Amino acid sequence: MRLKPTPSEALLLLACAVLAAAALFGPGVGQPPAFHAYAEHRALWGIPHGLDVLSNIPFAVAGLLGLRVLGQVPAEALPPVQRGCLRLFFIGLLVTAAGSAWYHLSPNDPGLAVDRLAMAVAFAGLLGLVAATGVSERAGRALSLVLLVLAPAAVLGWYVTGNVLPWVLVQMGGMLTIVFAGSLRPASAQGLQVRWILVLAAYAFAKLFEVGDHVVFQGSGQLFSGHTLKHVVAAFAAWPVIASLAAHGRRQNGRHTAVQAA
């Protein structure tokens, strides 16, 4: 068993250490006072803030579809850490759908804490998968486990102290991890080959819609808000992962059939 980190593992470890230091020693950053003032305030079928609540359904659909596709891929066709991270990611999408819907029924800090704790599960699975496919299996396992501890800690730290910087760094670090690990050659020929650029694009557009919540609401003639679209677009970030998983399963099943026929 190799104990010394590879160059890619060392770079990932250094980046995590820098982000952790920034979270611990960086200046306190408060959440904007009007954070909960979303453009969508209309009830729909008796549901407060209807479209912001119902637009979380795509997260649940993606999570259920991902678990279904994962269940169809033979156990030997995926490295175990990648399979574990995929399962965690898809479960995270399900709890994100529930947590975000709960929050948007009555936007406030306690609900936002629930929403972010749910997102932390999805982040841990997704970023663990990125590291496992691009760096190494042990890097993926370590990053996933670390995030399962530190991301909720960042949320709880914000809830207690009001300092949102650690949570911002979790998200920023996640995107940088995708850029770094996604640019490397696959760590295993047996693993997934996800088009991470599409995941990043979906996340970037989701952030733009989030920032332009009220602008989109007014620009659409008050049909839908930017935050509503943010949920839908963010859920599409799961599509490249699910598509890669489905294609990987088909290839593995095809090889297995060919071997049996031979």
C-alpha positions as CSV (number, residue, x, y, z in Angstrom):
1,M,0.0,0.0,0.0
2,R,1.4,3.4,-1.1
3,L,1.7,5.8,1.9
4,K,3.5,8.7,0.2
5,P,1.0,11.0,-1.6
6,T,1.2,11.3,-5.4
7,P,1.8,14.9,-6.8
8,S,-2.0,15.2,-7.5
9,E,-2.9,14.1,-4.0
10,A,-0.4,16.5,-2.5
11,L,-1.8,19.4,-4.5
12,L,-5.3,18.5,-3.5
13,L,-4.2,18.2,0.2
14,L,-2.5,21.6,0.0
15,A,-5.6,23.3,-1.5
16,C,-7.8,21.8,1.2
17,A,-5.3,23.1,3.9
18,V,-5.3,26.6,2.4
19,L,-9.1,26.7,2.3
20,A,-9.4,25.4,5.9
21,A,-6.9,28.0,7.1
22,A,-8.9,30.7,5.3
23,A,-12.1,29.5,6.9
24,L,-10.5,29.5,10.4
25,F,-8.5,32.7,10.2
26,G,-10.2,34.7,7.5
27,P,-12.3,37.8,8.3
28,G,-15.9,37.3,9.4
29,V,-18.5,37.7,6.6
30,G,-22.1,38.3,7.4
31,Q,-25.0,37.1,5.4
32,P,-26.8,39.9,3.5
33,P,-29.7,41.2,5.6
34,A,-32.2,40.8,2.7
35,F,-31.0,37.2,1.9
36,H,-34.5,35.7,2.5
37,A,-36.3,38.3,0.4
38,Y,-36.9,36.2,-2.7
39,A,-38.8,37.5,-5.6
40,E,-41.2,34.5,-5.7
41,H,-43.8,35.1,-2.9
42,R,-47.0,33.8,-4.5
43,A,-48.9,30.8,-3.2
44,L,-49.6,28.0,-5.7
45,W,-52.2,25.4,-4.9
46,G,-52.0,26.6,-1.4
47,I,-48.2,26.2,-1.2
48,P,-46.5,29.4,0.0
49,H,-43.7,30.6,-2.4
50,G,-45.1,27.9,-4.7
51,L,-42.6,27.9,-7.6
52,D,-39.6,28.1,-5.3
53,V,-40.9,25.1,-3.4
54,L,-42.0,23.0,-6.4
55,S,-38.9,23.7,-8.4
56,N,-37.0,21.4,-6.1
57,I,-38.8,18.4,-7.6
58,P,-36.0,18.0,-10.3
59,F,-33.5,17.3,-7.5
60,A,-35.6,14.4,-6.3
61,V,-36.1,13.1,-9.8
62,A,-32.3,13.3,-10.4
63,G,-31.6,11.5,-7.2
64,L,-34.1,8.7,-7.8
65,L,-33.0,8.3,-11.4
66,G,-29.3,8.2,-10.3
67,L,-30.0,5.5,-7.7
68,R,-31.9,3.5,-10.2
69,V,-29.1,3.7,-12.9
70,L,-26.5,2.9,-10.2
71,G,-28.4,-0.2,-9.2
72,Q,-28.2,-1.5,-12.8
73,V,-24.4,-1.2,-12.9
74,P,-22.7,-4.5,-11.8
75,A,-20.7,-4.3,-8.6
76,E,-17.5,-5.2,-10.3
77,A,-17.9,-2.6,-13.0
78,L,-17.1,0.3,-10.6
79,P,-14.4,0.9,-8.1
80,P,-16.0,0.7,-4.6
81,V,-15.2,4.3,-3.6
82,Q,-16.7,5.7,-6.8
83,R,-19.8,3.6,-6.2
84,G,-20.0,4.9,-2.6
85,C,-19.6,8.5,-3.6
86,L,-22.2,8.1,-6.3
87,R,-24.7,6.7,-3.8
88,L,-24.0,9.5,-1.4
89,F,-24.4,12.1,-4.1
90,F,-27.8,10.8,-5.3
91,I,-29.0,10.5,-1.7
92,G,-27.8,14.0,-1.2
93,L,-29.9,15.2,-4.1
94,L,-33.0,13.6,-2.4
95,V,-32.3,15.3,0.9
96,T,-31.5,18.6,-0.9
97,A,-35.0,18.4,-2.6
98,A,-36.6,18.0,0.8
99,G,-34.4,20.5,2.7
100,S,-34.7,23.2,0.1
101,A,-38.5,22.7,-0.2
102,W,-38.8,23.0,3.5
103,Y,-36.8,26.2,3.6
104,H,-38.7,27.9,0.9
105,L,-42.1,27.2,2.5
106,S,-41.1,29.9,5.1
107,P,-37.6,31.3,4.3
108,N,-35.6,32.0,7.6
109,D,-32.3,31.1,9.1
110,P,-33.3,27.8,10.7
111,G,-34.8,26.6,7.4
112,L,-31.7,27.7,5.6
113,A,-29.5,25.7,8.0
114,V,-31.5,22.6,7.1
115,D,-31.2,23.4,3.4
116,R,-27.5,23.8,3.6
117,L,-27.0,20.7,5.7
118,A,-28.8,18.7,3.0
119,M,-26.6,20.3,0.3
120,A,-23.5,19.3,2.3
121,V,-24.4,15.6,1.8
122,A,-24.6,16.1,-2.0
123,F,-21.3,18.1,-2.0
124,A,-19.5,15.4,-0.1
125,G,-20.7,12.7,-2.6
126,L,-20.0,14.8,-5.8
127,L,-16.6,16.1,-4.8
128,G,-15.5,12.7,-3.5
129,L,-16.4,11.3,-6.9
130,V,-14.4,14.1,-8.6
131,A,-11.4,13.2,-6.6
132,A,-11.8,9.5,-6.9
133,T,-12.1,9.7,-10.7
134,G,-9.4,12.3,-11.3
135,V,-6.9,11.9,-8.5
136,S,-7.2,8.5,-6.7
137,E,-9.6,6.3,-4.9
138,R,-8.1,7.1,-1.5
139,A,-8.3,10.8,-2.3
140,G,-12.0,10.5,-3.1
141,R,-12.7,8.5,0.1
142,A,-10.7,11.0,2.2
143,L,-12.3,14.1,0.6
144,S,-15.8,12.7,0.9
145,L,-15.4,11.8,4.6
146,V,-13.8,15.2,5.4
147,L,-16.6,17.1,3.7
148,L,-19.2,15.1,5.6
149,V,-17.7,16.6,8.8
150,L,-16.5,20.0,7.7
151,A,-19.3,21.1,5.5
152,P,-22.0,20.6,8.2
153,A,-19.5,22.3,10.7
154,A,-19.4,25.3,8.4
155,V,-23.2,25.5,8.3
156,L,-23.5,25.2,12.1
157,G,-20.7,27.7,12.6
158,W,-22.6,30.2,10.4
159,Y,-25.8,29.5,12.3
160,V,-24.2,30.1,15.7
161,T,-21.8,33.0,14.8
162,G,-23.3,34.6,11.7
163,N,-20.0,34.1,9.8
164,V,-20.9,32.7,6.4
165,L,-17.3,32.6,5.0
166,P,-16.6,28.9,5.8
167,W,-19.7,27.9,3.9
168,V,-18.8,30.1,0.9
169,L,-15.3,28.5,0.9
170,V,-16.9,25.0,0.9
171,Q,-18.7,25.9,-2.3
172,M,-15.8,27.8,-3.9
173,G,-13.4,25.0,-3.0
174,G,-15.8,22.5,-4.5
175,M,-15.8,24.2,-7.8
176,L,-12.0,24.5,-7.8
177,T,-11.8,20.8,-7.0
178,I,-13.9,20.0,-10.1
179,V,-11.7,22.3,-12.2
180,F,-8.5,20.7,-10.9
181,A,-9.4,17.0,-10.7
182,G,-11.6,17.1,-13.8
183,S,-8.7,18.3,-15.9
184,L,-6.6,15.3,-15.0
185,R,-6.5,11.9,-16.7
186,P,-8.9,9.4,-15.2
187,A,-7.3,7.8,-12.2
188,S,-8.7,4.4,-13.2
189,A,-9.6,2.9,-16.6
190,Q,-12.5,1.1,-14.8
191,G,-13.9,4.3,-13.5
192,L,-16.3,6.9,-14.8
193,Q,-15.4,9.5,-17.4
194,V,-17.7,12.4,-16.5
195,R,-17.8,15.6,-18.6
196,W,-17.1,17.8,-15.6
197,I,-17.2,21.0,-17.7
198,L,-21.0,20.5,-18.1
199,V,-21.4,20.2,-14.3
200,L,-19.4,23.4,-13.9
201,A,-21.5,25.2,-16.6
202,A,-24.8,24.1,-14.9
203,Y,-23.5,25.4,-11.5
204,A,-22.3,28.7,-13.0
205,F,-25.7,29.3,-14.7
206,A,-27.5,28.4,-11.5
207,K,-25.5,31.0,-9.6
208,L,-26.2,33.6,-12.2
209,F,-30.0,32.9,-11.9
210,E,-29.6,33.0,-8.1
211,V,-28.0,36.5,-8.1
212,G,-30.5,37.7,-10.7
213,D,-33.5,36.5,-8.8
214,H,-35.5,39.7,-9.0
215,V,-34.2,40.8,-12.4
216,V,-35.4,37.5,-14.0
217,F,-38.7,37.8,-12.2
218,Q,-39.4,41.3,-13.6
219,G,-37.9,40.4,-17.0
220,S,-40.2,37.4,-17.4
221,G,-43.2,39.5,-16.7
222,Q,-43.4,37.9,-13.2
223,L,-43.9,34.5,-14.6
224,F,-40.9,32.9,-12.7
225,S,-38.0,34.1,-10.7
226,G,-34.3,33.6,-11.0
227,H,-34.2,31.5,-7.9
228,T,-36.9,29.1,-9.3
229,L,-34.7,28.7,-12.4
230,K,-31.6,28.2,-10.2
231,H,-33.2,25.1,-8.7
232,V,-34.0,23.6,-12.1
233,V,-30.6,24.4,-13.6
234,A,-28.7,23.2,-10.5
235,A,-30.5,19.9,-10.7
236,F,-29.3,19.5,-14.3
237,A,-25.8,19.4,-12.9
238,A,-26.5,15.8,-12.0
239,W,-27.2,14.9,-15.7
240,P,-23.6,14.5,-16.9
241,V,-22.9,12.2,-13.9
242,I,-26.0,10.0,-14.6
243,A,-25.4,9.9,-18.3
244,S,-21.8,8.9,-17.7
245,L,-22.9,6.2,-15.3
246,A,-25.5,4.8,-17.7
247,A,-23.0,4.7,-20.6
248,H,-20.4,3.0,-18.3
249,G,-23.0,0.4,-17.3
250,R,-23.8,-0.3,-21.0
251,R,-20.2,-0.7,-21.9
252,Q,-19.5,-3.1,-19.0
253,N,-22.6,-5.1,-19.7
254,G,-21.6,-5.3,-23.4
255,R,-18.1,-6.5,-22.5
256,H,-19.6,-9.1,-20.1
257,T,-21.9,-10.4,-22.9
258,A,-19.0,-10.6,-25.4
259,V,-16.9,-12.6,-23.0
260,Q,-19.8,-15.0,-22.4
261,A,-20.3,-15.4,-26.1
262,A,-16.6,-16.1,-26.7
